[in-house]
Amino acid sequence: YGFNKAHSTCYAMIAYQTAYLKTLYPSEFMTALLTSDQADSDRIALLINECEDMGITVLPPNINESRASFTTISDTEIRFGLSAIKGLGDGTIVAIISARTAGGNFRTIDDFAIRVPLKALNKKSIEALARSGAMDSLGERNALSASFETIAAYAKGMEISRREGQTDIFSMLSDEERKMPSLALPHIEPASLLERLQWEKEYLGLYVSGHPLQGLGTYF
């Protein structure tokens, strides 16, 4: 028995094409691989290690930069996709990206709660976004994930105000003159490094900002 020539030819062509792409377009090639396997945590971890060996950094998810899938940022950077966050539904992802496309980056948690539709702000999605690190630019992880009811109540109140036309008055004023009610989160103890790493492992399938055993070598 000899390996079928038709198979040999096909595999040889695929090997040549993938080697060509990986050599000349490494960041784009690895982005495509990460996107195709984003539902497989073990595979993602393996591919991220491959990226590191190639000198490519896979950045954590970011509410203001991540798209649905993994995205090529530069020749040496790839951004985590929102779809790779466990517990985050497609409807929420579409709502976030649509709001960001229409009004620019989210500046504060208030801005986020006002612009993203209330139906997309459920407890599961807020926890997934906060604990995965995607909302680090808007607040501390533990405070955000534990304040779903506060965020939802604020969003609901602003939605009612918009429906009743109360925000029309504010839209005529400058940013300095505007007296929009702010969203005050309750004081909650910040998450420890170990908690943040455990959440990253839970929601992303791997540690992103460090490793639980990092630094232990100094004691031996």
C-alpha positions in Angstrom: 0.0 0.0 0.0 1.2 3.4 -0.9 -0.2 6.8 0.2 -2.6 7.9 -2.5 -1.0 10.4 -4.9 -4.2 12.5 -5.0 -4.0 12.9 -1.2 -0.2 13.6 -1.3 -0.7 16.3 -3.9 -3.5 18.0 -2.0 -1.6 18.0 1.4 1.5 19.2 -0.3 -0.4 22.2 -1.8 -2.0 23.0 1.5 1.3 22.8 3.3 2.9 25.1 0.8 0.1 27.7 0.9 -0.1 27.8 4.7 3.7 28.0 5.0 3.6 30.9 2.5 0.9 32.8 4.5 2.5 32.1 7.9 5.8 33.4 6.6 4.6 36.5 4.8 1.5 37.4 6.8 2.1 35.9 10.3 -0.2 38.1 12.3 -3.1 37.8 9.8 -2.5 34.0 9.6 -2.6 33.5 13.3 -5.6 35.7 13.7 -7.5 33.4 11.2 -6.5 30.3 13.2 -7.5 31.9 16.5 -10.9 32.9 15.1 -11.5 29.4 13.6 -10.8 27.7 17.0 -12.2 30.4 19.3 -14.7 27.9 20.9 -11.9 25.5 21.9 -10.0 26.9 24.9 -7.3 24.3 24.8 -6.6 25.0 21.1 -6.6 28.8 21.8 -4.0 28.4 24.6 -1.8 26.4 22.2 -2.1 29.0 19.4 -1.3 31.8 21.8 1.9 30.0 22.8 2.7 29.7 19.1 2.1 33.5 18.7 4.5 34.2 21.5 7.2 32.1 19.9 6.6 34.1 16.7 6.9 37.4 18.5 3.2 38.2 18.3 1.3 39.5 21.4 -2.3 38.4 21.9 -3.9 41.3 23.7 -6.8 40.7 26.2 -10.4 41.6 25.2 -11.2 45.3 25.3 -14.7 46.8 25.2 -13.4 49.7 23.0 -11.2 47.7 20.6 -12.4 44.1 20.3 -14.6 43.0 17.5 -16.6 39.8 17.5 -13.7 37.7 16.3 -9.9 38.0 16.9 -8.6 41.0 15.1 -5.1 41.9 13.7 -4.0 45.1 15.2 -0.5 45.3 13.8 2.3 42.9 12.6 3.0 42.1 16.2 -0.4 42.4 17.9 -3.7 40.5 17.8 -6.7 41.5 19.9 -8.9 39.0 21.6 -12.5 38.8 20.2 -15.6 39.3 22.2 -17.0 36.0 20.9 -14.2 34.1 22.7 -15.6 35.3 26.1 -17.6 32.5 27.7 -21.1 33.5 28.7 -21.3 36.5 26.3 -24.2 36.1 23.8 -24.1 37.1 20.1 -26.9 39.6 20.7 -25.0 41.4 23.4 -21.8 41.5 21.2 -23.8 42.9 18.2 -25.4 45.6 20.5 -22.0 46.6 22.0 -20.2 46.9 18.6 -23.2 48.7 17.0 -23.3 51.3 19.9 -19.5 51.8 19.6 -19.6 52.2 15.9 -22.4 54.8 16.1 -21.0 56.9 19.0 -17.4 56.1 19.4 -15.5 54.5 22.3 -17.2 54.1 25.7 -15.6 56.7 28.0 -17.2 55.7 31.3 -19.5 53.0 32.8 -22.3 55.7 32.6 -21.7 56.2 28.9 -21.7 52.4 28.4 -25.0 51.9 30.3 -26.7 54.8 28.5 -25.7 53.7 24.9 -26.0 49.9 25.0 -29.6 48.7 24.8 -31.0 47.6 28.2 -31.9 44.2 26.9 -28.3 43.5 26.3 -27.3 44.4 29.9 -28.1 41.2 31.7 -26.3 39.9 34.7 -24.5 37.2 32.8 -23.1 39.5 30.2 -22.0 42.2 32.7 -20.1 39.6 34.7 -18.5 38.0 31.6 -17.3 41.4 30.3 -16.1 42.6 33.7 -14.4 39.4 34.9 -12.7 38.7 31.6 -11.1 42.1 31.8 -12.9 43.6 28.8 -14.2 46.5 30.8 -11.0 47.4 32.7 -11.0 50.8 31.0 -14.4 51.5 32.6 -13.8 50.4 36.2 -12.5 47.8 38.6 -13.5 44.2 37.8 -15.1 43.2 41.1 -17.0 46.5 41.5 -18.4 46.2 38.0 -19.4 42.5 38.1 -21.0 42.9 41.6 -23.0 46.0 40.5 -25.3 44.6 37.9 -28.5 45.8 39.6 -27.1 49.3 40.0 -26.0 49.5 36.3 -29.3 48.0 35.1 -31.4 50.4 37.2 -29.4 53.4 35.9 -29.7 52.2 32.3 -33.5 51.7 32.7 -33.9 55.1 34.2 -32.0 56.8 31.3 -34.0 54.8 28.8 -37.3 56.0 30.4 -36.0 59.5 30.3 -35.2 59.3 26.6 -38.6 57.9 25.8 -40.3 60.7 27.7 -38.2 63.3 25.8 -36.4 64.6 28.8 -33.0 64.2 27.2 -33.9 66.6 24.4 -33.3 69.5 26.8 -29.9 68.1 27.7 -28.9 67.7 24.0 -29.2 71.5 23.5 -26.6 72.1 26.2 -22.8 71.9 26.1 -20.9 69.1 27.9 -20.1 71.6 30.8 -23.7 72.7 31.1 -25.1 69.3 31.1 -26.2 67.9 34.5 -26.8 64.3 33.6 -27.1 62.1 36.7 -24.0 60.0 37.2 -23.8 56.3 37.9 -22.3 55.8 41.4 -21.2 52.2 42.0 -21.1 50.9 45.6 -17.8 50.6 47.2 -16.6 47.0 46.9 -13.2 45.5 47.7 -11.1 45.2 44.6 -10.5 41.7 43.2 -7.1 40.2 44.2 -4.6 39.2 41.5 -5.5 35.5 42.1 -9.2 36.2 41.7 -8.6 38.1 38.4 -6.5 35.2 37.1 -9.1 32.7 38.1 -11.8 34.7 36.3 -9.6 35.0 33.1 -9.2 31.2 33.2 -13.0 30.8 33.6 -14.1 33.2 31.0 -11.2 33.1 28.5 -10.0 29.6 29.0 -6.4 30.8 29.9 -4.5 33.2 32.1 -3.9 36.5 30.3 -2.4 39.1 32.8 -0.1 36.6 34.5 0.0 33.1 36.1 -0.8 31.9 39.6 2.6 30.4 39.9 4.5 33.4 38.6 7.2 34.5 41.0 7.1 31.4 43.2 10.6 30.4 41.8 12.2 33.1 44.0 11.3 31.1 47.1 13.2 27.9 46.0 
